[in-house]
Amino acid sequence: MRFLVIIKGIKMEELISFKVENKDNNKRVDVVLSDNINKHSRSYIQKLINGKHVKVNNFNVKASHRVFEGDNVEILIPKPVKIDIEPENIPIDIVYEDKDVIIINKRQGMVVHPAPGNYTGTLVNALMFHCKSLSGINGILRPGIVHRIDKDTSGLLMVAKNDFAHRALANQLKEHTIKRKYIALTEGLINKDSGTINLPIGRHPINRKKMAVVNKNSKSAITHFKVLDRFAKNTLIEAILETGRTHQIRVHMEHIGYPLVGDPIYGYQRQKFDLNGQLLHAKIIGFIHPSKGTYMEFEAELPVCFIKVIDTLKRIK
């Protein structure tokens, strides 16, 4: 494998070129690149492929393109654009904090980390104001962020204050040993008292901003649910994540016919309640503390907007 630094305009870029070996024969090019270039994630490599920064035998290819022994692969990695993420004095609900971790009860409507076009007002901006140090494994845009929850999902989130804690928590996520329980309100009446949804999730084949249950270019996704209460036309459930795919609970419940109340992407177009997003709350999180080695579990009560809807439904039950 050859690593070259080249000049394009005023930016330094890294060109990585190599021949496909027998061990990578007939594999997807994005898989081969992520296996051979450990410093970049597969999702980042897929973005480079979509941006035509990857060539196989001098031709641009798709992420699903399969390579064979002897093929020449080139990937041009742009120099990261320097972005200044400023600390902001934004109030956050800190449930627990020590030298390794912070547990945050995120309010509905708060974005977890900055992204192009949205570099202020996020949880990361608030954390940078509050903390002297955060783990750097996920880069300058996501310091300390081990996992995330959607903007309009409320509830508990783990944050790592150093790289040691980050690796320990990330490994627990990978091994599916972290307890994550959510409370959600769905449309419709779920007849079964409990169930498991084991369906793969990937990008929607038409609307690339959405996720969907698909077999192609997807990842395994498992959600367990239990009915807590039933109302006239809605069901309150507890959902337990075994895996943690993007929009997992929202996609799974929509797929089986019970989308979440208030969901602007996967829910009903006409909503009964004046909400700012889906009624989905990360209520419980439990994990082995990185340095103490003991199990810790935290719980956050439902936000006011969620409680008001439940109280309304109880009156007309």
N, C-alpha and C positions, 0 to 999 in steps of 0.2 A: 504494500500500500504506500502510495507516494503522497506527501503533504507539501503543498507549495503555497507560498503567499504571493499574491499578485496585486498589481495596482490597477484599479479601474476608476477613472476620474480622480477624485480626491479620497476615495474610500479604500481601505485595506480589506481585501477579501481572501478567504482561504479556499483553495482548490484541492479537493481530495480525489485522487484517481487510483483505481485498482482493478485487477482482473478477478473475475468471479472464480472461486475455487470449487472443487467437487462437492464439498460439504454444503455449499449453498445452491447446488444445482436445482433448478425448477422451483425456486422460491420467489415470492413477491419481492420486488425491488425495495419497497419500504421496509420490509422485514430484514432483508440482507443489510441495508444501510444502518438500521437501528441496532442490529446485532454486532456490526463491525465498528460503529462509531459510538462508543459508550457515552460520550459527553453530551449527546443530543438525544432528546426523546423521540419516539416514533411519531408523535403528533406534530412536532416541529419539523421533522424530516418530510412528513406528508405535506406540510405547508410549503416547503421548499420545492417539492415535486410539482405541486399545483401552480407554483409561481415560475415554473420552467427553469429551475436551477439545477435540475438533474438530467443527465443524458446517459443513454445506454447505446454504445457503438455510434456516438455522435448524433443520436436522435432523442428528442424530448419524449418522455413516456409518462404514463399514468402510474399511480401508486400500486395498482393491481398488476402491473406488467411483470411477467415472470422472466427471470434471467437464467442463463445457463453457463456452464463451465467455459471459461475463455472469453466471455463477454467483457467489454471494457466499460466500467461505470465511472462517471464523473459527477461530483456534487460540488457546487459552488456555494460556499457559506458566506453570506454578507456579514460585514462587520456590524455588530450590534449598534444601533443608534443610541447615543447617550440620552437618557431620559431622567430628569430630576423629579423624583417623587418626594413631595414636601410633607413633613409632619403637620398634622392639623389637630387643633384642640376640639375634637368631636367627642361628645359624651358616649361612652360604651359601658355596657353592663358586664362587669367582671365578676364571674361566679367564683373563680378560684385562681390563685397565682402563686408560683414559687420561682426558684431560679431556673427551672427547666421548661415549665409549661404555663400557659394561660388558658383558661376556659372562658369563652365569651358567650353570652346570651345575645345573639344578633337580632336586632329588630327587623321587622319586615320592611323592605324597601331599600335596605343598605346593600350596596355592591361589596363583595368580599375583597377583591383586589383590582388595581388599576388595569386598564386595557386601552388600546388605541382609541382616542376620542373621549376617554373618561379617566382622567388622571387625578381627580380630586374627589373628596367626599366619601372615600371608600373606607372599609374597615382597616386596610393596611395603612392609610394615611393617619387614622386614629391611633393605631398600634405604635407607629413610629414616634408619635408624640408622647405616648405613655411609657414606652420601653426604651432602655438604653441599648439593648441588643436584641436581635431576632436572628433566627437561622438564615443562612444565605444560600441554602441548597437550591431553592427554586428561583434564584435570581433576584434582580432589583425590583421587578414588578410584583413579586409574591413573597417577600421576606416573611418567614415564620409560618407560611400557610402550608399545612400538611394535607388538608382536604378542604373542600368548600361546600357551601350550600347556596342554592339559587338566591338571587336578589330578593324575590318576593316570598321566600321561605324564611320563617323565623326559627330561632332556637340555638342550640348548643354547637359550638365549634371549638376544636382543639387548635392551639397555636404553639409552635415550638420556639423557644428563646435561644436555642443553640443547635449546632449541627448534630451533636450527639443525640439530643432528644428528638430531633427531626427524623433521623434515621431509625430510631427505635420505634417511634409511632408509625412511620411509613411502613415499616416491616410488619407491624401488627395489622395495619390495613390490608397489606398484601396477603397476609395469612388469614384474613377474615376473622380475627379474634377480638376485634373491637366491637363492643355492644352499641348499636345505634337504633333507638326506637323513636318512631315518629307518630304523631297524631294527625289524622287527616279527615276531612269531611268530604264525602263523595256525593255525586248526583245518583239518584236511584236507590233502590232497596236491594242490598246484597243478601241473598237467601242463606248462603252458607255461613256458618259461624266462624269458620277459619279456612285458610287455604294457602297455597304456595303458587306463585307465578314464576315459572322457570322458562323464560323466553329471551332470546338474544336481542340486544339493542345496538343500533348503529344509526348513521345519518339517514334521514328521510331521503328516499331516492329522487324526489322532485324538489321539495323545499329543504334546502341544505341548512337552514337555520333551526330546523326541528330534528328531533330524534324520533325513531320509530322502531317497532318490532320488525326486524328484517333478518334474513339468513345470510345475506351477502355482506362482506366487510363489516361484521358485527362482533360484539363481545358477549360472552355469557353474562346473564343478569338474573338474579334470584331475589324475589321479594316475598316475605311471609307476611300474612295479614290476619288480624283477628277483629271481629265485630265487637265494638264496645256498646253501641246503642243504635237504635233505629228510630227514625222519625217518619213523618207522613211520606216524604219523597226523597229522603236523604239517609245516609248511613255514616256513623262515626266509627272510624277504624283505628287500630294500632297497626303500624307497618314496621317490620323489622328488615333492615337491609343485610343481606348476606354478601352481596357485592355492592359496588358503589359507582354505577354508571351515571352519566349525565342525564338528569331529569328522570331517573329510574322509576320512582314511585308514580310520578305523573304519567309517564308513558305506559307503564304496566296497567295502571287502573283505567286509563282511557282505552287501552286495547281490549280489555275484557268488558267494556261497556259501562264503566263507572268513573267518569272523569272527576277531577277534584273541583269542588265549588270555588269559583273565582279565578280559575286558571285561564289566563288570557291567550294561551297557545294551544292547549289541549282540551280545554273545557268548552262548555256551551257558549255559543255566540251571544245569546241573551241570558244575562245573569239576573237572579232574583234579588241579590243583595248588592249594596253599594260598597264594593271592596276594591282594594288596591293590588290584589293578586290572590293566588291560590291559598286556601286554608290548609296549610301544611306546616307543621311545627316539629322541629327536632327536640323532642322532650327529654330523652335520656341518652347519655353517652358514658361508656365505661371502658377502661383500659388499664394496662399494667404501667405504672409510673416508670419512666425511663431509668431513673437512678435509684429510686427507693425499692423498686421491684415488687411493690404491693399493688393490689387491685384498687382502683378508685372509680367511683361512679357519681355522676352529677345529674340533677334533674332541674328542668326549668318549666314553670307553670305556663299555661296557654296565654297568649297575648289577649288584650282586651277585645280587639276586633273579632277574634275567634270565639271568645266567651259570649259576646253579644249575639252572634248568629245562633249559637247553640241554645241560649236562653229563649230566643225568638221561636226556634223550632220546637222547644219543649212546650211552649204555650199553645201551639197549634197541633200538637201530637195527637 
